[in-house]
Amino acid sequence: MKIAEIAVSGFRGFRAETRISLAPGFNVVDGRNGVGKSTIFDAVEFALTGQLTKYGDSKAAGETVADYLWWKGDGPSPSSRFVEVTFVGATGPLTVRRTPIDDPDPAILTAVETAMIFADAAPPSPLKQLCASSIIRDELIAALSLDLSETDRYALLRQAIGAGDAETWTERGQAVSRAAKRRSEEAKAEVTAATTSVADAQRRIDEIRAALTPDDAIAAASLRLSDIMGGSPGLPDELSANGREFVVGLERELREAQTLFDRWNDVAAATAGLRHAEADLAERSAALDQARAEREALPDEEGAASALADLVHDLHRLHQAGDGIELLEGGCPLCAAPHDHASLAIGKDRARQIMNRLDAAAAEAARRRQAIGAADAAIAARRGDLDRLDAEHVEWRRLDEWKRRTLGALRAGATSTSEELASILDARRGDLDGARHALRILATANQDAQLERAVAAFEDTRQRLQRAQDRAAKARRVEVATGALHDASRRAAGETMDLRLQRVLPLMAELYGRLRPHPFWQDIEYSVRGDVRRFLSLQVGEGLNPQFLFSSGQRRATGLAFLLSIHLSLAWSRWRTILLDDPVQHVDDFRTVNLAEVLAQLVTSGRQVIVAVEDAALADLLCRRMPVMAPGAASRLTLGLDNEGTSALVKRRDLSPLKRRVI
């Protein structure tokens, strides 16, 4: 399987559609920096894998290389965006096409992969591994040459050769080993917790045994507590419950009594003041009762007095009207009865007398009404005095009531003195101390049952410890076994690799000798060491490390030999193409000729070689050194910039075959 054509449009630096036909043998691409040489190699990797691994996971300003796969330059947009790579082999041409929207046809991609690899021996993701091993870039030569650590160098070689399912079994063994180790740690933690529980249970037993109380002391405490409580002896549990309640109540009574004793003077003053206040209240209450009796003796003539005053007022108006009108047509102006002036005067005089009597009666009614108002005011004033005095003496009443209640709780008289209260307090404090001491003794009465429970708990925790120790021992054995299994899988994978390296390592030495990186040390030794963890070391001379002896150009030449040997060691690969992107940077002309000889041998062996260089003269040198066995077997391609400043194929020509006869 080889590459027949690479076509790009709107990809990286190529805006217009560009198709590059490749010869089945040798192909050299030249052009100065920035004209798209590396893009040709990018197109092959992107078509096969959908990514560009040379950038890794690099990010900048929140962007990755995926944001720059397609054309982003100035000017008109590309008419289309795609990458096409046509492969040709025994089954005919197969074209893999990718666009910003569509992935390749899965059937085509599967057919390409089937034609490129031996499935039984290939590693996982074989197309990615093929690109990593067959596309040898300048940065790969610099980064993955002698500067690699010995373990990374071995890992790269193992990945390139393909370890079958050895890596899978090694990873499985590692996962099982980690799980067993985690279970062993959990079992150890369980043993530690169980050991702590056993120690706590044993300490509890010791504490209970140290606090055991004799039976006669418990009996004496029961009698003492019963006597203090004023009841008959009972069972220890019942006495303990009642005693705790008694102690709580006695503590509350003593706090109240102590507060009363501390405020005795204030309470005594309040009691004395309350006696005088009660006498004053009784006197004022009697005065209020007398004022109420005097008020009740007065008749309530509020309505009658008002009606009488209205009548007198109306009669005055009538009399005044009669004085002004006199007789009317020889009769009374009101009733038209016949009158003369004498009789009319008599009538007016009688009316005046009536009005005077009524007026006097109205004045008497007004006086009585005023007396009633004064009596009501006196009642209200006396009631207000009583309310004010009662409010002033509320605190005195509260203190006196509190004193009576507190003394009653202590079974003391209401007239007790402060000295008597102090004596009662001392006695009750003695009762409280005695009750507390008795309760502490009675609390130990159930220690036998507690001891039995503690012993049972100890036995239970001891059995749990034994079970945890058994599980820990099993987990440890499993951990050891799985660790040995993991080591064995790694050792077996290493032994498998050793068998394959017996063919690969001589190839590395052969390529080193052909490239001749160093004029003095013309041979290099490769060795693999380590039982479980493997190391690939390189030595020249008498055990010298070339990493610290060679110049940068010599290290690059050595690294190129290393990478070429990796590519040639892919026993599971059917892809007969090797792509080298500027492999001769920092390498002198002499070693460039050596590289040309190696590449010529690869072409002669039937491989397709695509190499990109910057120098046109170097491209001419490679064209002269490469064997061209038939027309169309080799080509020379020149890349440059078109009139719009985008990458383009400037020139392509087939190289002439070698002369068969020379005079």
NUKOLLO-418608 format. One record per residue (C-alpha): x, y, z. Coordinates in steps of 0.1 Angstrom, whole numbers, padded with zeros to 4 digits, always signed. Layout:
// NUKOLLO-418608
XYZ...
END
This chain:
// NUKOLLO-418608
+0000+0000+0000+0015+0033-0012+0003+0069-0017-0007+0078-0053-0021+0113-0048-0026+0140-0022-0053+0167-0029-0061+0196-0006-0083+0226-0008-0088+0253+0019-0065+0233+0042-0039+0250+0062-0019+0272+0038-0035+0259+0006-0065+0280-0004-0071+0268-0040-0075+0231-0049-0041+0215-0053-0034+0180-0064+0000+0164-0060+0006+0131-0078+0033+0110-0062+0056+0084-0078+0056+0049-0063+0094+0051-0056+0112+0082-0047+0097+0117-0043+0116+0148-0033+0097+0180-0024+0116+0213-0020+0106+0248-0012+0115+0275+0012+0099+0279+0046+0062+0285+0047+0052+0272+0013+0034+0241+0025+0059+0213+0026+0048+0201+0061+0012+0206+0051+0015+0176+0027+0025+0154+0056-0002+0170+0078-0028+0161+0051-0018+0124+0051-0020+0122+0090-0053+0142+0091-0069+0120+0064-0060+0088+0082-0066+0099+0119-0086+0131+0119-0059+0149+0140-0024+0164+0140-0004+0149+0168+0027+0171+0164+0009+0198+0183-0001+0175+0212-0026+0191+0235-0012+0226+0232-0036+0255+0237-0032+0293+0234-0058+0319+0242-0084+0291+0245-0077+0278+0210-0061+0246+0197-0048+0234+0163-0083+0222+0155-0092+0259+0151-0066+0263+0125-0069+0232+0103-0088+0250+0076-0079+0282+0056-0079+0314+0077-0060+0338+0055-0070+0371+0038-0087+0373+0005-0117+0353-0009-0127+0322+0008-0118+0288-0008-0144+0274-0032-0142+0241-0012-0125+0227+0019-0113+0191+0019-0084+0167+0022-0081+0137+0000-0054+0110+0000-0055+0082-0026-0038+0050-0017-0030+0023-0042-0023-0013-0035-0032-0049-0045-0069-0041-0042-0067-0010-0063-0070+0027-0054-0088+0038-0022-0094+0075-0016-0099+0088+0020-0116+0122+0021-0123+0145+0050-0141+0179+0051-0149+0202+0080-0183+0186+0082-0179+0150+0069-0156+0122+0081-0144+0095+0057-0166+0067+0046-0162+0041+0073-0161+0013+0048-0133+0031+0029-0113+0038+0061-0117+0001+0072-0105-0011+0038-0075+0012+0040-0067-0001+0075-0071-0037+0064-0048-0032+0035-0022-0014+0056-0018-0038+0086-0018-0074+0098-0047-0072+0122-0035-0101+0144-0002-0084+0153-0012-0048+0152-0015-0026+0184-0046-0006+0193-0053+0024+0170-0029+0011+0143-0035+0040+0119-0023+0065+0145+0007+0043+0153+0015+0040+0116+0014+0078+0112+0036+0082+0143+0062+0058+0130+0060+0065+0092+0058+0103+0092+0093+0113+0106+0092+0151+0112+0121+0174+0121+0107+0181+0155+0102+0143+0161+0139+0137+0152+0149+0164+0177+0126+0154+0205+0127+0116+0203+0163+0109+0196+0191+0106+0221+0174+0131+0245+0148+0105+0254+0151+0088+0288+0159+0051+0287+0124+0041+0298+0107+0064+0273+0130+0051+0245+0120+0015+0253+0083+0025+0255+0085+0041+0221+0102+0011+0206+0077-0013+0222+0048+0008+0209+0064+0009+0174+0070-0028+0172+0036-0037+0185+0033-0058+0216+0000-0076+0207-0022-0079+0238+0008-0080+0262+0001-0044+0272-0036-0051+0277-0028-0080+0301-0002-0059+0319-0027-0032+0324-0053-0057+0336-0027-0072+0360-0019-0037+0373-0056-0030+0378-0061-0062+0397-0030-0055+0418-0042-0020+0427-0077-0034+0437-0061-0060+0459-0038-0035+0475-0067-0012+0482-0087-0041+0497-0057-0050+0518-0054-0014+0531-0091-0014+0539-0087-0047+0558-0058-0032+0578-0079-0002+0587-0106-0026+0598-0081-0045+0620-0069-0012+0635-0105-0001+0643-0113-0035+0658-0082-0034+0680-0092+0000+0693-0126-0014+0701-0112-0043+0720-0089-0020+0741-0119+0002+0749-0140-0028+0760-0112-0040+0782-0108-0006+0798-0145-0004+0805-0144-0038+0823-0115-0025+0844-0133+0007+0853-0165-0012+0864-0145-0037+0885-0126-0008+0902-0159+0009+0911-0176-0021+0927-0194-0012+0960-0201-0036+0990-0237-0046+0996-0238-0033+1032-0228+0002+1019-0257+0000+0993-0281-0009+1021-0270+0019+1043-0273+0044+1015-0309+0032+1008-0318+0038+1045-0302+0072+1045-0319+0083+1013-0353+0070+1024-0349+0089+1058-0340+0121+1040-0370+0118+1016-0393+0109+1045-0404+0076+1030-0399+0038+1034-0370+0019+1019-0374+0004+0985-0355-0013+0957-0323+0005+0947-0335+0013+0911-0368+0028+0924-0350+0047+0952-0325+0061+0926-0352+0073+0903-0372+0090+0932-0340+0103+0948-0329+0120+0916-0363+0138+0914-0360+0147+0951-0325+0161+0947-0337+0183+0917-0366+0196+0937-0345+0202+0968-0319+0221+0948-0346+0243+0934-0360+0250+0969-0325+0258+0983-0319+0283+0954-0351+0301+0962-0344+0300+1000-0309+0314+0995-0322+0342+0973-0348+0350+1000-0321+0350+1027-0299+0373+1006-0329+0397+1001-0343+0393+1036-0341+0430+1045-0359+0440+1013-0386+0415+1018-0390+0424+1055-0393+0461+1046-0419+0452+1020-0439+0431+1045-0439+0460+1071-0448+0485+1044-0476+0463+1032-0491+0462+1067-0493+0500+1068-0506+0501+1033-0534+0477+1041-0545+0499+1070-0545+0530+1047-0564+0511+1020-0590+0500+1046-0595+0537+1057-0598+0549+1022-0622+0521+1013-0644+0531+1043-0645+0567+1030-0654+0554+0996-0683+0534+1010-0696+0564+1029-0695+0586+0998-0714+0559+0979-0741+0559+1007-0745+0597+1006-0748+0595+0968-0775+0569+0970-0795+0591+0995-0798+0618+0969-0828+0614+0945-0821+0613+0909-0841+0642+0895-0820+0649+0865-0850+0644+0841-0876+0663+0862-0854+0693+0868-0848+0696+0831-0885+0694+0823-0893+0721+0849-0867+0745+0836-0882+0741+0801-0917+0748+0814-0906+0780+0832-0888+0792+0801-0920+0787+0780-0942+0805+0806-0918+0835+0806-0921+0837+0768-0959+0834+0770-0962+0861+0797-0940+0884+0776-0962+0878+0746-0994+0886+0766-0979+0919+0779-0973+0929+0743-1006+0919+0728-1031+0929+0755-1068+0922+0747-1078+0912+0713-1114+0921+0702-1125+0922+0739-1112+0887+0746-1081+0867+0756-1055+0866+0728-1049+0829+0734-1084+0814+0741-1107+0842+0729-1126+0841+0763-1143+0875+0771-1122+0896+0794-1117+0932+0804-1086+0949+0814-1090+0942+0851-1097+0906+0847-1068+0903+0822-1044+0919+0847-1056+0895+0874-1048+0866+0850-1014+0880+0843-1006+0884+0880-1017+0848+0887-0995+0836+0858-0966+0856+0872-0971+0839+0907-0971+0805+0891-0940+0813+0872-0922+0824+0904-0932+0792+0922-0920+0771+0893-0888+0791+0890-0880+0785+0927-0887+0748+0922-0864+0747+0892-0836+0765+0912-0840+0739+0940-0838+0711+0914-0806+0726+0900-0790+0728+0935-0798+0691+0941-0783+0682+0907-0751+0700+0916-0749+0681+0949-0752+0648+0931-0724+0658+0907-0701+0667+0936-0709+0633+0953-0700+0614+0920-0668+0634+0918-0659+0624+0954-0666+0588+0947-0643+0588+0915-0615+0606+0935-0616+0580+0963-0617+0551+0938-0586+0566+0920-0568+0569+0953-0575+0532+0960-0563+0521+0925-0531+0542+0929-0523+0527+0963-0530+0493+0951-0506+0497+0921-0479+0511+0944-0481+0481+0966-0480+0453+0939-0443+0447+0943-0447+0446+0981-0474+0420+0977-0453+0400+0953-0423+0399+0976-0446+0390+1006-0462+0362+0986-0428+0349+0975-0416+0349+1011-0447+0329+1023-0444+0304+0994-0406+0299+1000-0410+0295+1037-0439+0271+1032-0418+0249+1009-0391+0247+1036-0419+0238+1061-0411+0271+1081-0437+0295+1096-0446+0327+1079-0432+0347+1109-0398+0330+1108-0368+0352+1113-0336+0353+1092-0317+0334+1118-0343+0306+1117-0341+0306+1079-0303+0303+1080-0306+0273+1103-0332+0257+1080-0308+0263+1050-0279+0246+1068-0301+0216+1076-0315+0213+1041-0280+0215+1026-0270+0186+1048-0299+0167+1035-0289+0175+0999-0253+0164+1004-0265+0132+1021-0290+0125+0992-0263+0130+0966-0238+0107+0983-0265+0080+0987-0274+0083+0950-0237+0079+0940-0236+0047+0960-0269+0034+0947-0257+0041+0912-0232+0013+0916-0259-0012+0926-0263-0024+0890-0226-0028+0884-0229-0065+0882-0252-0063+0852-0230-0036+0837-0200-0059+0842-0218-0087+0824-0227-0065+0795-0191-0052+0793-0177-0087+0793-0202-0097+0765-0192-0066+0745-0155-0074+0750-0161-0109+0737-0180-0096+0707-0153-0071+0698-0126-0097+0702-0144-0120+0677-0148-0091+0653-0110-0085+0656-0103-0121+0649-0125-0120+0617-0109-0087+0606-0074-0102+0611-0084-0133+0590-0097-0110+0562-0066-0089+0564-0044-0120+0561-0064-0132+0531-0063-0097+0515-0025-0096+0521-0021-0130+0504-0042-0118+0475-0022-0086+0473+0011-0105+0471-0004-0129+0445-0018-0102+0423+0015-0082+0426+0034-0113+0415+0009-0117+0387+0014-0081+0376+0051-0085+0377+0049-0118+0358+0027-0102+0331+0052-0073+0328+0081-0098+0327+0064-0119+0301+0057-0088+0280+0094-0079+0283+0105-0114+0273+0082-0112+0242+0097-0079+0234+0132-0094+0237+0124-0119+0211+0113-0092+0187+0142-0070+0196+0166-0097+0185+0157-0087+0150+0152-0049+0156+0183-0040+0176+0208-0052+0149+0188-0031+0124+0194-0001+0146+0231-0007+0147+0232-0013+0109+0214+0020+0102+0238+0038+0126+0267+0024+0108+0253+0035+0074+0246+0070+0085+0279+0073+0104+0270+0101+0128+0305+0101+0144+0339+0098+0127+0355+0079+0156+0327+0059+0172+0313+0041+0141+0294+0014+0160+0267+0018+0186+0254-0008+0210+0218-0011+0221+0209-0030+0252+0177-0037+0271+0179-0042+0309+0155-0045+0338+0133-0073+0349+0100-0056+0355+0108-0021+0345+0126-0020+0312+0153+0003+0299+0168+0008+0264+0203+0022+0267+0227+0032+0239+0265+0031+0242+0295+0038+0221+0331+0028+0228+0338+0015+0262+0303+0021+0278+0301+0058+0268+0268+0076+0266+0264+0093+0232+0238+0116+0247+0266+0136+0264+0293+0131+0238+0277+0139+0204+0269+0173+0190+0234+0184+0181+0239+0173+0145+0254+0140+0155+0226+0134+0180+0200+0141+0152+0217+0117+0129+0217+0091+0156+0181+0098+0164+0172+0095+0127+0188+0061+0126+0168+0052+0157+0135+0064+0141+0142+0047+0108+0148+0014+0126+0115+0018+0144+0097+0023+0111+0114-0007+0095+0107-0028+0125+0069-0026+0121+0063-0063+0113+0026-0057+0114+0026-0029+0088+0019-0033+0051+0022+0004+0044+0053+0007+0022+0056+0045+0025+0080+0065+0047+0077+0103+0048+0105+0125+0061+0099+0161+0067+0132+0180+0065+0153+0153+0081+0187+0169+0074+0185+0201+0095+0218+0206+0115+0232+0176+0096+0264+0182+0074+0266+0174+0037+0287+0143+0043+0260+0126+0065+0233+0139+0040+0250+0117+0014+0249+0088+0038+0212+0094+0044+0207+0095+0006+0224+0061+0003+0201+0046+0030+0170+0060+0013+0182+0047-0020+0184+0012-0004+0148+0016+0009+0136+0026-0026+0154-0003-0042+0137-0026-0017+0103-0015-0030+0094+0013-0005+0080+0046-0014+0100+0075+0000+0087+0110+0003+0112+0135+0016+0109+0173+0019+0139+0196+0021+0143+0234+0021+0174+0237-0001+0169+0232-0039+0206+0222-0043+0201+0195-0016+0170+0183-0035+0191+0181-0067+0217+0160-0048+0190+0136-0036+0176+0133-0071+0210+0124-0084+0217+0098-0057+0183+0081-0059+0179+0050-0081+0152+0055-0108+0145+0021-0122+0116+0029-0146+0098+0059-0161+0074+0074-0135+0091+0057-0106+0105+0090-0091+0094+0126-0091+0107+0161-0082+0081+0186-0068+0086+0223-0060+0062+0242-0038+0059+0280-0037+0035+0308-0034+0011+0318-0061+0002+0354-0071-0022+0357-0042+0004+0346-0016-0010+0311-0009+0007+0278-0011+0007+0261-0045+0025+0234-0065+0049+0254-0087+0065+0225-0107+0065+0188-0110+0086+0165-0132+0094+0129-0134+0129+0118-0130+0146+0099-0158+0155+0063-0153+0191+0052-0148+0211+0044-0179+0215+0008-0185+0246+0011-0207+0274+0036-0203+0303+0039-0228
END
